[in-house]
């Protein structure tokens, strides 16, 4: 009976992924760091696809300005802790997915076990310090990381494989960032678009379907849907994934 219910739930995607692919999703654990407009959308579609376990991390309470994009949140729960709401909504989407939520920021001290327990990590944090920390943890525990981001009308996506591809610090050496992480402009549909793309990239990684954005970064401007890819090269002197030392130029447009 359980198998029949599962086959019925995933009937449409079984035509694409097959039972082997669906079983890979069921056995997978994905960590989603950040469940705002981007990460929340990714988490929804990973749960709907049948990923076996989701580990979620995001601190704080729900604010009214979140509601133009954060589809896991609830306007009736403004001021309440966001993780509880997210877990309840994801359970309604797919009660078969195991959920683990942490109402915390990404830190070296607390987040290592979450990264280590995952097969794959999606980086959807809103500030660079946490992205750098997550990048270091993924390198430390040898976990692939889907780096997804948006700003205004632009989105970007790449998959980092420690020891094989450029990491985040190869591309953007750590330093002060000239923008306010909680004040940058965001349209809900734009963050949802890149959230869907991150979920697709995760499904492709888990099921070995299609080509991944490894060794290249995908960029799109949603105002005219123009897009391009940038070749990225690992820096052997990267202080995070290399031997240390001066940073080499690591990005070249195709």
GULOTOR-756356 format. One line per field, with one value per atom (N, C-alpha, C): atom name; residue number from 0; z, y, x. Coordinates in steps of 0.001 Angstrom, whole numbers. Example, Ala and Ser with C-alpha at 12.3 -4.5 7.8 and 13.67 -1.06 7.14 Angstrom:
2
atom: (N_CA_C_N_CA_C)
nr: (0_0_0_1_1_1)
w: (7800_7800_7800_7080_7140_7870)
v: (-5690_-4500_-3300_-2250_-1060_30)
u: (13190_12300_13200_12850_13670_12900)
REM end
This chain:
254
atom: (N_CA_C_N_CA_C_N_CA_C_N_CA_C_N_CA_C_N_CA_C_N_CA_C_N_CA_C_N_CA_C_N_CA_C_N_CA_C_N_CA_C_N_CA_C_N_CA_C_N_CA_C_N_CA_C_N_CA_C_N_CA_C_N_CA_C_N_CA_C_N_CA_C_N_CA_C_N_CA_C_N_CA_C_N_CA_C_N_CA_C_N_CA_C_N_CA_C_N_CA_C_N_CA_C_N_CA_C_N_CA_C_N_CA_C_N_CA_C_N_CA_C_N_CA_C_N_CA_C_N_CA_C_N_CA_C_N_CA_C_N_CA_C_N_CA_C_N_CA_C_N_CA_C_N_CA_C_N_CA_C_N_CA_C_N_CA_C_N_CA_C_N_CA_C_N_CA_C_N_CA_C_N_CA_C_N_CA_C_N_CA_C_N_CA_C_N_CA_C_N_CA_C_N_CA_C_N_CA_C_N_CA_C_N_CA_C_N_CA_C_N_CA_C_N_CA_C_N_CA_C_N_CA_C_N_CA_C_N_CA_C_N_CA_C_N_CA_C_N_CA_C_N_CA_C_N_CA_C_N_CA_C_N_CA_C_N_CA_C_N_CA_C_N_CA_C_N_CA_C_N_CA_C_N_CA_C_N_CA_C_N_CA_C_N_CA_C_N_CA_C_N_CA_C_N_CA_C_N_CA_C_N_CA_C_N_CA_C_N_CA_C_N_CA_C_N_CA_C_N_CA_C_N_CA_C_N_CA_C_N_CA_C_N_CA_C_N_CA_C_N_CA_C_N_CA_C_N_CA_C_N_CA_C_N_CA_C_N_CA_C_N_CA_C_N_CA_C_N_CA_C_N_CA_C_N_CA_C_N_CA_C_N_CA_C_N_CA_C_N_CA_C_N_CA_C_N_CA_C_N_CA_C_N_CA_C_N_CA_C_N_CA_C_N_CA_C_N_CA_C_N_CA_C_N_CA_C_N_CA_C_N_CA_C_N_CA_C_N_CA_C_N_CA_C_N_CA_C_N_CA_C_N_CA_C_N_CA_C_N_CA_C_N_CA_C_N_CA_C_N_CA_C_N_CA_C_N_CA_C_N_CA_C_N_CA_C_N_CA_C_N_CA_C_N_CA_C_N_CA_C_N_CA_C_N_CA_C_N_CA_C_N_CA_C_N_CA_C_N_CA_C_N_CA_C_N_CA_C_N_CA_C_N_CA_C_N_CA_C_N_CA_C_N_CA_C_N_CA_C_N_CA_C_N_CA_C_N_CA_C_N_CA_C_N_CA_C_N_CA_C_N_CA_C_N_CA_C_N_CA_C_N_CA_C_N_CA_C_N_CA_C_N_CA_C_N_CA_C_N_CA_C_N_CA_C_N_CA_C_N_CA_C_N_CA_C_N_CA_C_N_CA_C_N_CA_C_N_CA_C_N_CA_C_N_CA_C_N_CA_C_N_CA_C_N_CA_C_N_CA_C_N_CA_C_N_CA_C_N_CA_C_N_CA_C_N_CA_C_N_CA_C_N_CA_C_N_CA_C_N_CA_C_N_CA_C_N_CA_C_N_CA_C_N_CA_C_N_CA_C_N_CA_C_N_CA_C_N_CA_C_N_CA_C_N_CA_C_N_CA_C_N_CA_C_N_CA_C_N_CA_C_N_CA_C_N_CA_C_N_CA_C_N_CA_C_N_CA_C_N_CA_C_N_CA_C_N_CA_C_N_CA_C_N_CA_C_N_CA_C_N_CA_C_N_CA_C_N_CA_C_N_CA_C_N_CA_C_N_CA_C_N_CA_C_N_CA_C_N_CA_C_N_CA_C_N_CA_C_N_CA_C_N_CA_C_N_CA_C_N_CA_C_N_CA_C_N_CA_C_N_CA_C_N_CA_C_N_CA_C_N_CA_C_N_CA_C_N_CA_C_N_CA_C_N_CA_C_N_CA_C_N_CA_C_N_CA_C_N_CA_C_N_CA_C_N_CA_C)
nr: (0_0_0_1_1_1_2_2_2_3_3_3_4_4_4_5_5_5_6_6_6_7_7_7_8_8_8_9_9_9_10_10_10_11_11_11_12_12_12_13_13_13_14_14_14_15_15_15_16_16_16_17_17_17_18_18_18_19_19_19_20_20_20_21_21_21_22_22_22_23_23_23_24_24_24_25_25_25_26_26_26_27_27_27_28_28_28_29_29_29_30_30_30_31_31_31_32_32_32_33_33_33_34_34_34_35_35_35_36_36_36_37_37_37_38_38_38_39_39_39_40_40_40_41_41_41_42_42_42_43_43_43_44_44_44_45_45_45_46_46_46_47_47_47_48_48_48_49_49_49_50_50_50_51_51_51_52_52_52_53_53_53_54_54_54_55_55_55_56_56_56_57_57_57_58_58_58_59_59_59_60_60_60_61_61_61_62_62_62_63_63_63_64_64_64_65_65_65_66_66_66_67_67_67_68_68_68_69_69_69_70_70_70_71_71_71_72_72_72_73_73_73_74_74_74_75_75_75_76_76_76_77_77_77_78_78_78_79_79_79_80_80_80_81_81_81_82_82_82_83_83_83_84_84_84_85_85_85_86_86_86_87_87_87_88_88_88_89_89_89_90_90_90_91_91_91_92_92_92_93_93_93_94_94_94_95_95_95_96_96_96_97_97_97_98_98_98_99_99_99_100_100_100_101_101_101_102_102_102_103_103_103_104_104_104_105_105_105_106_106_106_107_107_107_108_108_108_109_109_109_110_110_110_111_111_111_112_112_112_113_113_113_114_114_114_115_115_115_116_116_116_117_117_117_118_118_118_119_119_119_120_120_120_121_121_121_122_122_122_123_123_123_124_124_124_125_125_125_126_126_126_127_127_127_128_128_128_129_129_129_130_130_130_131_131_131_132_132_132_133_133_133_134_134_134_135_135_135_136_136_136_137_137_137_138_138_138_139_139_139_140_140_140_141_141_141_142_142_142_143_143_143_144_144_144_145_145_145_146_146_146_147_147_147_148_148_148_149_149_149_150_150_150_151_151_151_152_152_152_153_153_153_154_154_154_155_155_155_156_156_156_157_157_157_158_158_158_159_159_159_160_160_160_161_161_161_162_162_162_163_163_163_164_164_164_165_165_165_166_166_166_167_167_167_168_168_168_169_169_169_170_170_170_171_171_171_172_172_172_173_173_173_174_174_174_175_175_175_176_176_176_177_177_177_178_178_178_179_179_179_180_180_180_181_181_181_182_182_182_183_183_183_184_184_184_185_185_185_186_186_186_187_187_187_188_188_188_189_189_189_190_190_190_191_191_191_192_192_192_193_193_193_194_194_194_195_195_195_196_196_196_197_197_197_198_198_198_199_199_199_200_200_200_201_201_201_202_202_202_203_203_203_204_204_204_205_205_205_206_206_206_207_207_207_208_208_208_209_209_209_210_210_210_211_211_211_212_212_212_213_213_213_214_214_214_215_215_215_216_216_216_217_217_217_218_218_218_219_219_219_220_220_220_221_221_221_222_222_222_223_223_223_224_224_224_225_225_225_226_226_226_227_227_227_228_228_228_229_229_229_230_230_230_231_231_231_232_232_232_233_233_233_234_234_234_235_235_235_236_236_236_237_237_237_238_238_238_239_239_239_240_240_240_241_241_241_242_242_242_243_243_243_244_244_244_245_245_245_246_246_246_247_247_247_248_248_248_249_249_249_250_250_250_251_251_251_252_252_252_253_253_253)
w: (0_0_0_842_905_-451_-1089_-2393_-3431_-3369_-4305_-4123_-2868_-2599_-3105_-2876_-3356_-4878_-5513_-6973_-7502_-6810_-7243_-7039_-5902_-5615_-6662_-7055_-7944_-9380_-9705_-10995_-12175_-12146_-13289_-13461_-12340_-12477_-12641_-12285_-12535_-14029_-14845_-16291_-16756_-15928_-16259_-15536_-14249_-13413_-13261_-13455_-13243_-11755_-11431_-10028_-9409_-10195_-9649_-9214_-10064_-9712_-8520_-8462_-7328_-6035_-6101_-4908_-4438_-5378_-4999_-4248_-4726_-4028_-2618_-2504_-1209_-213_-687_193_484_-169_-66_1098_1631_2621_2053_2015_1491_2590_2782_3696_2890_3357_2750_3778_3511_4421_4006_4728_4389_3774_4389_3866_3595_3049_2615_1253_440_-866_-1768_-1701_-2528_-1916_-708_-80_258_625_921_-297_-1451_-2693_-3032_-2890_-3157_-2244_-959_-6_-366_-795_-1173_-2308_-3336_-4485_-4240_-3334_-2970_-2160_-1262_-520_-1479_-2386_-3339_-4221_-4527_-5380_-4657_-3314_-2563_-1982_-1779_-1090_305_704_1939_3190_3250_4439_4045_4685_4529_5878_5875_7051_6741_7536_7272_8358_7957_8930_8566_9507_9340_10682_11098_12400_12289_13437_13495_13340_13319_13238_11881_11594_10338_10428_9395_9314_8108_8197_7099_5770_5722_4436_3824_4599_4045_3085_3226_2625_1113_517_-939_-1654_-903_-1564_-787_525_1336_1433_446_269_1339_2119_3231_4459_4470_5635_5558_6604_6740_7275_6558_6993_8339_8681_9962_11130_10843_11921_11969_11595_11685_13135_13305_14650_15300_14704_15252_14638_15292_14851_13502_12539_11161_10945_11673_11387_11623_12690_12982_11845_11348_10230_8993_8700_7533_7626_8780_8948_8787_9307_9176_7725_6983_5580_4749_4996_4246_4545_5779_6133_5391_5219_4463_2994_2470_1059_851_1745_1631_3010_3627_4966_4963_3772_3709_3887_3693_3828_5295_5769_7135_7196_8243_8360_9649_9525_10679_10571_11522_11446_12559_12214_13176_13031_14064_14047_14423_13610_13902_12611_12764_11661_11368_10269_9923_10616_11486_12187_12159_12324_12386_13536_14657_15868_15779_15235_15301_14043_12895_11644_11023_11527_10979_10941_12046_12019_10990_10716_9718_8329_8036_6734_6582_7617_7556_7347_7893_7780_6416_5621_4325_3202_2148_921_0_174_-697_75_-174_518_-508_-203_-1006_-183_-723_-48_-514_390_85_1163_1787_2829_2214_3011_2469_2677_3394_3609_3293_2932_2540_3691_4906_5976_6175_6152_6315_5087_3910_2698_2751_3188_3326_4345_5462_6484_5941_5253_4690_3643_2845_1856_2530_3611_4330_4910_5449_6024_4949_3787_2704_2213_2160_1783_2852_4118_5227_5216_4982_5044_3666_2639_1283_823_935_519_-640_-1729_-2828_-2371_-2913_-2525_-3764_-3822_-4878_-4395_-5088_-4735_-5574_-4932_-5627_-5030_-5878_-5388_-6349_-5826_-6665_-6106_-6983_-6578_-7600_-7132_-8057_-9093_-10363_-11459_-11973_-11259_-11728_-10794_-11391_-10611_-11071_-10195_-10554_-9873_-10494_-9993_-10403_-9478_-9792_-8756_-9122_-8199_-7894_-6612_-6132_-5660_-6180_-5753_-5135_-3816_-3157_-3750_-3971_-4512_-6009_-6643_-8088_-8810_-8255_-8898_-8024_-8593_-7808_-6670_-5500_-4386_-4378_-3433_-3382_-3198_-2372_-2115_-3298_-4142_-5371_-6222_-6275_-7117_-6436_-5143_-4398_-3126_-3177_-1969_-823_352_1497_1824_2081_2417_2660_2969_3233_1982_2132_1006_1083_-24_5_-152_495_388_1680_1904_3116_2869_3558_3244_3471_4400_4662_3945_3079_2410_898_313_-1142_-1777_-2990_-3629_-4071_-3898_-4276_-4685_-5825_-6309_-6080_-5524_-5133_-6242_-7441_-8551_-8943_-8764_-9097_-8124_-6835_-5859_-6012_-6355_-6588_-7788_-8839_-10039_-9711_-9023_-8720_-7678_-6813_-5888_-6630_-7656_-8477_-9201_-9694_-10405_-9466_-8229_-7250_-6942_-6812_-6577_-7755_-8982_-10166_-10185_-9838_-9816_-8792_-7644_-6620_-7106_-7743_-8272_-9319_-10174_-11186_-10545_-9502_-8816_-8208_-7523_-6805_-7766_-8866_-9776_-10958_-11053_-12173_-13509_-13525_-14759_-15286_-16560_-17180_-16809_-17186_-16936_-15842_-14975_-13838_-14165_-13380_-13510_-12657_-12998_-12383_-13342_-12772_-13563_-14387_-14067_-14736_-13866_-13990_-13286_-14302_-14008_-14868_-14355_-15256_-14898_-15803_-15223_-15997_-15505_-16456_-16151_-16520_-15536_-15791_-16535_-16654_-17377_-18861_-19423_-20830_-21047_-19948_-19970_-20694_-20792_-21358_-20347_-20824_-19927_-20572_-19736_-20211_-19128_-19486_-18538_-18452_-17274_-17033_-16639_-17338_-16945_-15655_-14717_-13450_-13255_-12732_-12560_-11100_-10597_-9217_-9018_-7930_-7587_-6693_-7144_-6312_-5046_-5003_-3815_-2953_-3260_-2486_-1006_-105_1327_1891_1146_1636_1088_-246_-841_-1447_-1442_-2030_-990_-1378_-464_226_-53_556_-288_67_-672_-1409_-2382_-3113_-4009_-4211_-5033_-6499_-7317_-8766_-9385_-10593_-11326_-11642_-11355_-11457_-12316_-12922_-13687_-15078_-16097_-17458_-18209_-18848_-19570_-20833_-21088_-22299_-23543)
v: (-1210_0_1263_1292_2455_2717_1639_1790_2324_1870_2343_3830_4273_5683_6514_6025_6747_6810_5692_5667_6662_6782_7711_9157_9468_10829_11305_10435_10831_10346_9982_9358_10174_11485_12297_12418_12474_12617_11274_10189_8868_8641_9324_9204_9844_10707_11373_10754_10455_10013_8500_7804_6357_6022_4757_4340_4501_4285_4449_5895_6820_8222_8609_8108_8421_7841_6654_6053_6841_7388_8227_9471_10069_11228_10834_9705_9250_9005_8567_8252_9462_10583_11744_12652_13322_14370_15661_16695_17987_19030_19802_20938_22198_22967_24257_25332_26107_27173_28458_28809_29967_29554_29926_29546_30783_31812_33005_32791_33842_33728_32723_32618_31685_30276_30168_28860_28218_29039_28489_27854_28504_27935_26638_26627_25411_24274_24575_23545_22974_23826_23344_22338_22655_21758_20520_20599_19392_18451_19025_18190_17574_18372_17864_16765_16868_15870_14565_14567_13341_13162_14256_14142_13573_12595_11869_12705_13631_14455_15832_16845_18222_18737_19320_20005_21494_22246_23664_24514_25661_26586_28008_28693_30112_30637_31761_32330_33330_33737_34893_34629_35741_35706_36237_36053_36508_38002_38746_40179_40466_41509_41837_42047_42720_42878_41565_40460_39158_38623_39117_38416_38619_39500_39632_38503_37644_36625_35319_35328_34141_33252_32385_31621_30556_30244_29304_29978_31309_32029_32263_32907_33054_34454_35217_36575_36587_35486_35406_35124_34972_34638_35630_36870_37922_38043_38102_38213_36881_35779_34452_33865_32870_32229_31535_31819_31392_29896_29251_27848_26949_27204_26376_26446_27658_27832_27088_27206_26531_25023_24464_23016_22540_23303_22924_22944_23965_24065_22963_22674_21616_20250_20034_18757_18604_19710_19637_19346_19869_19606_18133_17567_16147_15578_14892_14314_13186_12725_11644_12139_13427_13983_14245_13722_13990_15392_16127_17521_17755_18512_18904_20404_21171_22619_23191_24172_24858_26360_26978_28415_29175_28995_29587_30061_30985_31409_30332_30475_29548_30017_29171_29487_28280_28543_27469_26520_27076_26274_25358_25871_25106_24325_24770_24263_23097_22786_21679_20363_19955_18681_18642_19784_19813_19584_20233_20053_18618_18103_16746_15709_15962_14998_15032_16043_16205_15567_15181_14738_15916_16986_18144_19356_20521_21747_22785_23511_24663_25916_26820_28072_29134_29528_30565_31646_31842_32864_34252_35259_36608_37468_36976_37787_36997_37705_37058_36351_36888_36168_34747_34557_33203_32344_32938_32181_31698_32566_32146_31009_31129_30085_28767_28817_27593_26997_27836_27383_26640_27213_26562_25221_25161_23907_22839_23232_22264_21741_22611_22165_21226_21578_20765_19362_19279_17982_17360_17967_17416_17219_18291_18247_19213_18768_19690_20759_21954_23078_23788_23965_24754_26195_27047_28460_29221_29683_30369_31764_32757_34130_34977_36111_37067_38461_39447_40847_41647_42276_43025_42113_42350_41565_40506_40274_39327_38124_36952_35731_35040_34229_33458_32107_31119_29751_29038_28283_27401_26290_25193_24071_23903_23898_23786_22358_21743_20399_20509_20401_20600_19707_20309_19571_19417_19822_19666_20983_21766_23023_24204_25392_26605_26675_27120_27349_28826_29223_30601_31582_31225_32130_32213_31204_31308_32468_32611_33627_34983_34968_36206_36136_36556_36533_37260_36677_37188_38614_39455_40848_41574_42855_43629_43787_43684_43806_45142_45900_47254_47317_46423_46489_45996_46433_46082_44801_43698_42416_42383_43178_43160_44288_45004_46123_46094_45015_44991_44744_45246_45127_43697_43262_41890_41812_41185_40884_39397_39072_37691_36683_37011_36060_35797_36804_36611_35650_35831_34902_33513_33443_32140_31429_32192_31604_30938_31644_31057_29953_30034_28929_27658_27798_26640_26079_26963_26515_25777_26257_25558_24176_24066_22764_21827_22346_21534_21051_21943_21558_20445_20538_19499_18161_18198_16964_16348_17181_16677_16033_16665_16099_14741_14671_13448_12307_12596_11538_11317_12127_12024_12271_13232_13585_14917_14976_16232_16720_17968_18593_19638_19673_20583_21855_22891_24124_24034_23078_22967_23577_24210_24898_26050_26488_27635_28215_29511_30195_30676_30387_30816_32147_33098_34403_34710_35334_35740_37078_37926_39151_38918_38957_38563_39633_40854_41896_41580_40963_40573_39096_38369_36936_36635_37627_37367_36592_35685_34866_34525_34167_33748_32906_32202_31415_31978_31909_32357_31142_30896_29808_30195_29266_29522_28500_28955_28110_28097_26934_26809_27500_28246_28917_28000_27504_26585_27238_28579_29281_29810_29367_29817_29502_30464_30203_29220_28945_27999_26592_26461_25122_24787_25764_25521_25448_25846_25773_27087_28117_29422_30291_31550_32465_33493_34154_35215_34642_35429_34999_35269_34250_34401_34848_35408_35697_34379_34274_32969_32949_34081_34112_34656_33981_34493_34225_35242_35042_34207_33278_32459_33285)
u: (816_0_852_1906_2785_3428_3907_4548_3565_2300_1294_1032_991_782_1954_3170_4345_4356_4049_4028_3003_1862_828_1268_1892_2343_3350_4258_5348_5141_3905_3631_4150_3934_4304_5812_6554_8004_8705_8023_8597_8816_8002_8166_9472_10033_11288_12475_12296_13414_13494_12364_12336_12380_12192_12195_13574_14623_15965_16202_15814_15969_15130_13899_13026_13573_14118_14715_15937_16697_17838_17369_16279_15721_15267_14617_14107_15231_16366_17489_18375_18105_18991_18621_19646_19471_20043_19231_19649_19527_20577_20518_20217_19244_18922_19230_20262_20679_19992_18944_18138_16824_15702_14383_13548_14209_13498_12876_12859_12229_12895_14203_14964_14952_15480_15605_14272_13290_11973_11332_11482_10965_11686_13006_13770_13320_13132_12713_11349_10434_9103_9175_9948_9979_10829_11780_12515_11629_10828_9878_8865_8329_7339_7916_9230_9874_10137_10062_10265_11643_12402_13686_13434_14248_13987_14069_15046_15205_15700_15125_15575_16064_17258_17793_17748_17005_16779_17404_17940_18524_18127_17527_17186_16709_17252_16925_15777_15255_14384_12904_12163_10707_10256_8974_8389_8092_8508_8241_7345_6550_5644_6364_7551_8239_8731_8682_9050_7995_6756_5643_5508_6314_6238_6962_7668_8482_8606_8432_8729_7487_7337_6106_5897_6917_6731_6152_6134_5665_4153_3592_2152_1857_1038_699_-18_-646_-1330_-402_894_1845_3009_2735_3746_4221_5532_6106_6416_5947_6213_7480_8028_9271_9039_9919_9697_9870_10784_11086_9888_9141_7972_6956_6723_5791_6282_7571_8137_7972_8265_8158_6720_5783_4372_3926_4317_3928_4572_5843_6517_5903_5506_4861_3541_2821_1572_1830_2936_3275_3594_4401_4752_5066_4113_4348_5369_5779_6754_8190_8421_9768_10087_11205_11647_12232_11862_12262_13041_14110_14916_15174_14709_14830_15690_16507_17372_17158_16632_16362_17626_18653_19961_20614_21552_22392_23438_24142_25217_26490_27031_28269_29200_30474_31468_31161_30703_30515_29301_28201_26950_26606_27063_26501_27255_28449_29215_28459_27795_27067_25951_25309_24237_24803_25918_26563_27057_27691_28237_27142_25959_24857_24183_24454_23793_24606_23912_24570_24854_24097_24165_23655_24245_23867_23444_22364_21956_22212_23011_23324_22340_21436_20453_20468_21618_21721_21786_21408_21290_22525_23531_24725_25987_27028_28273_28982_29037_29738_29221_27899_27364_27641_27615_27939_29392_30300_31697_31829_31131_31194_30672_29556_28986_29926_30534_31504_32662_33194_34297_33869_32658_32169_31983_31486_31304_32648_33649_34996_35541_35346_35865_35265_33945_33266_33050_33640_33579_32136_31346_29952_29730_29120_28815_27836_27991_27139_26618_25312_24686_24633_25345_25427_24407_23327_22243_22078_21905_21811_21004_20515_19810_20017_19925_19987_19192_18133_17295_16671_16989_16437_17408_18494_19496_19596_19819_19997_21276_21845_23039_22996_23661_23633_24906_25491_26613_26660_27285_27458_28937_29245_30625_30867_31913_32310_33704_33805_35105_36194_37356_38487_38482_37365_37261_36970_36070_35697_36115_35981_36201_35191_35661_34744_34353_33515_33048_34199_35182_36300_37263_37283_38071_37554_36241_35622_35565_35203_35027_35868_37130_37968_37273_37340_36596_37021_36038_36304_35003_35080_33881_33028_31700_30786_30050_30014_29464_27953_27202_25757_25126_23900_23173_22375_22706_22076_20573_20067_18631_17899_18613_17975_18053_18592_18705_17333_17119_15806_15521_14282_13932_12468_12230_10887_10639_9485_9217_9389_8890_8982_10428_11309_12717_13374_13141_13718_13115_11827_11212_11793_12107_12714_14039_14927_16231_16094_15080_14818_14434_13592_13231_14447_15294_16489_17437_17553_18394_17836_16509_15896_16138_16027_16298_17744_18661_20067_20307_19619_19748_19192_18037_17446_18370_18949_19879_21104_21632_22793_22458_21339_20968_20676_19995_19541_20477_21542_22488_21796_20874_20165_20689_21001_21373_22761_23039_24337_24215_25204_25211_25993_25761_26532_27790_28633_29949_30969_31983_33015_32447_31258_30662_29554_29366_28287_27257_25993_24897_24355_24144_23595_22408_21372_20202_19693_19277_18568_17109_16218_14833_14041_14565_13840_13720_14756_14678_15005_15173_15480_16791_17673_18992_19829_20657_21449_22787_23722_25035_25692_26741_27522_28928_29500_30866_31691_32778_33675_34387_34462_35149_36255_37361_38534_38945_39248_39686_41032_41145_42389_43226_44363_45157_45694_45711_46175_45030_43821_42663_42860_42635_42812_41804_40734_39731_39953_40036_40099_41448_42390_43699_44788_45980_47121_47405_46571_46772_47674_47745_48605_47794_48404_47733_46652_45611_44497_44777_44551_44704_43383_43477_42254_41580_40253_39616_38365_37968_36756_37021_36503_36636_35331_34790_33545_33786_32860_32964_32642)
REM end
